[in-house]
Amino acid sequence: MKLVPSYKPLDITLINNGKNKTYLREELRISSSTIAKMAKNETVAMSVLLKICDHFDVPIQDVVEFVRVDEDGNEIEREA
């Protein structure tokens, strides 16, 4: 098991604000390669996360969360 970032909260934040990932690239000047990393749930620079949080005035939990995955990369369900 290991922890990996999940950007599902960012997707929700974008939807709630009527924006999409193209907006991040064009308006916040986030590179296509960084957006691709996010799509693959790879780590990105904290400065990018801060830029998004600041722009939308949200806490980091509204942009990224960390989830546990098994050896195959499948998310492990959390116990209640």
Backbone as numpy.savetxt, mean C-alpha at the origin, in Angstrom:
# Nx Ny Nz CAx CAy CAz Cx Cy Cz
6.65 -18.78 8.00 5.81 -17.59 8.00 6.69 -16.34 8.00
6.20 -15.32 7.35 6.89 -14.04 7.38 5.86 -12.93 7.21
6.28 -11.73 7.56 5.44 -10.55 7.39 5.76 -9.88 6.07
4.72 -9.48 5.35 4.89 -8.73 4.11 3.91 -7.57 4.10
4.23 -6.51 3.38 3.28 -5.39 3.30 2.10 -5.74 2.40
0.96 -5.20 2.74 -0.24 -5.28 1.90 -0.75 -3.85 1.72
-1.02 -3.49 0.50 -1.49 -2.14 0.21 -2.99 -2.10 -0.05
-3.71 -3.11 0.45 -5.17 -3.10 0.35 -5.77 -1.85 0.99
-5.24 -1.40 2.15 -5.79 -0.16 2.72 -5.65 1.04 1.78
-4.57 1.09 1.00 -4.39 2.18 0.04 -5.47 2.13 -1.03
-5.80 0.94 -1.50 -6.86 0.81 -2.50 -8.16 1.39 -1.97
-8.47 1.10 -0.72 -9.70 1.62 -0.10 -9.63 3.14 0.03
-8.47 3.65 0.46 -8.28 5.10 0.59 -8.46 5.79 -0.76
-7.90 5.20 -1.80 -8.04 5.78 -3.14 -9.51 5.80 -3.57
-10.21 4.70 -3.37 -11.63 4.62 -3.74 -12.43 5.66 -2.97
-12.18 5.78 -1.67 -12.92 6.73 -0.84 -12.69 8.18 -1.28
-11.55 8.42 -1.92 -11.22 9.77 -2.39 -11.45 9.96 -3.89
-12.03 8.95 -4.52 -12.32 9.05 -5.95 -11.07 9.14 -6.81
-10.00 8.50 -6.36 -8.72 8.54 -7.08 -8.30 7.13 -7.47
-7.24 7.05 -8.29 -6.70 5.75 -8.68 -5.17 5.82 -8.66
-4.53 4.74 -9.03 -3.07 4.70 -8.98 -2.42 5.60 -10.03
-3.12 5.89 -11.10 -2.61 6.85 -12.08 -2.49 8.23 -11.43
-3.43 8.54 -10.56 -3.39 9.80 -9.83 -2.11 9.86 -8.99
-1.77 8.75 -8.32 -0.55 8.73 -7.51 0.67 9.03 -8.38
0.70 8.43 -9.55 1.84 8.62 -10.44 1.90 10.05 -10.96
0.77 10.58 -11.39 0.77 11.90 -12.01 0.81 13.04 -11.00
-0.03 13.00 -10.00 -0.14 14.12 -9.06 0.91 14.08 -7.95
1.20 12.88 -7.44 2.17 12.77 -6.35 3.56 12.44 -6.86
3.68 12.24 -8.17 4.96 11.95 -8.81 5.62 10.70 -8.23
4.79 9.67 -8.01 5.31 8.38 -7.56 5.61 7.56 -8.81
6.79 7.00 -8.87 7.22 6.31 -10.09 6.39 5.07 -10.39
6.35 4.74 -11.67 5.63 3.53 -12.11 6.22 2.30 -11.47
7.54 2.27 -11.28 8.16 1.09 -10.68 7.74 0.95 -9.21
7.56 2.06 -8.51 7.10 1.99 -7.12 5.66 1.51 -7.06
4.83 1.99 -7.97 3.44 1.54 -8.01 3.38 0.06 -8.35
4.27 -0.40 -9.23 4.34 -1.83 -9.55 4.75 -2.64 -8.32
5.68 -2.13 -7.54 6.08 -2.81 -6.29 4.89 -2.94 -5.35
4.11 -1.88 -5.25 2.93 -1.91 -4.39 1.94 -2.97 -4.88
1.78 -3.08 -6.18 0.86 -4.07 -6.75 1.30 -5.50 -6.42
2.62 -5.67 -6.25 3.17 -6.99 -5.92 3.37 -7.18 -4.42
2.87 -6.21 -3.63 3.04 -6.24 -2.17 4.50 -6.34 -1.76
5.33 -5.56 -2.43 6.74 -5.46 -2.07 6.95 -4.20 -1.24
8.07 -4.13 -0.55 8.34 -2.95 0.26 8.67 -1.75 -0.62
8.25 -0.59 -0.14 8.58 0.68 -0.81 9.15 1.62 0.25
9.77 2.68 -0.19 10.41 3.62 0.73 9.39 4.28 1.65
9.80 4.49 2.89 8.95 5.17 3.86 8.59 6.56 3.36
9.47 7.20 2.64 9.18 8.55 2.12 7.97 8.54 1.19
7.79 7.46 0.45 6.63 7.33 -0.44 5.36 7.21 0.40
5.42 6.36 1.43 4.26 6.17 2.30 3.90 7.48 2.99
4.90 8.21 3.43 4.68 9.50 4.09 4.03 10.49 3.13
4.48 10.52 1.90 3.91 11.42 0.89 2.42 11.14 0.69
2.07 9.86 0.63 0.67 9.48 0.44 -0.16 9.84 1.67
0.36 9.52 2.85 -0.34 9.84 4.10 -0.58 11.34 4.21
0.44 12.12 3.91 0.35 13.57 4.01 -0.66 14.12 3.01
-0.61 13.62 1.80 -1.51 14.11 0.75 -2.98 13.88 1.10
-3.29 12.67 1.57 -4.68 12.32 1.87 -5.04 12.60 3.33
-4.08 13.07 4.12 -4.28 13.37 5.54 -4.86 12.16 6.28
-4.15 11.03 6.13 -4.57 9.79 6.78 -3.39 9.16 7.53
-3.68 8.31 8.52 -2.61 7.59 9.20 -2.07 6.49 8.29
-0.91 6.00 8.63 -0.25 4.99 7.80 -1.10 3.71 7.65
-1.94 3.43 8.63 -2.80 2.24 8.57 -3.79 2.33 7.40
-4.02 3.53 6.90 -4.91 3.70 5.75 -4.18 3.56 4.42
-2.89 3.23 4.50 -2.07 3.07 3.30 -1.47 1.67 3.21
-0.97 1.16 4.31 -0.30 -0.14 4.30 -0.58 -0.88 5.60
-0.63 -2.20 5.50 -0.70 -3.05 6.68 0.28 -4.20 6.45
0.64 -4.86 7.51 1.54 -6.00 7.37 0.77 -7.26 7.68
0.91 -8.25 6.81 0.19 -9.52 6.96 1.19 -10.67 6.99
0.80 -11.72 7.65 1.61 -12.93 7.67 1.25 -13.80 6.48
2.30 -14.34 5.83 2.09 -15.25 4.71 2.86 -16.54 4.95
2.38 -17.60 4.31 3.08 -18.88 4.42 4.19 -18.95 3.38
4.82 -20.10 3.26 5.96 -20.27 2.35 5.59 -20.02 0.89
4.30 -20.23 0.55 3.85 -20.03 -0.82 3.36 -18.61 -1.09
3.42 -17.75 -0.07 2.98 -16.37 -0.22 1.50 -16.15 0.01
0.82 -17.18 0.53 -0.61 -17.06 0.81 -0.82 -16.43 2.18
-1.73 -15.47 2.24 -2.02 -14.80 3.51 -2.59 -15.80 4.51
-2.10 -15.71 5.73 -2.58 -16.57 6.81 -3.69 -15.83 7.52
-4.82 -16.49 7.65 -5.97 -15.88 8.33 -5.64 -15.54 9.76
-6.09 -14.37 10.19 -5.92 -13.96 11.57 -7.01 -14.58 12.43
-6.61 -14.92 13.64 -7.62 -15.44 14.56 -8.29 -14.29 15.25
-9.57 -14.43 15.50 -10.35 -13.36 16.16 -10.02 -13.26 17.63
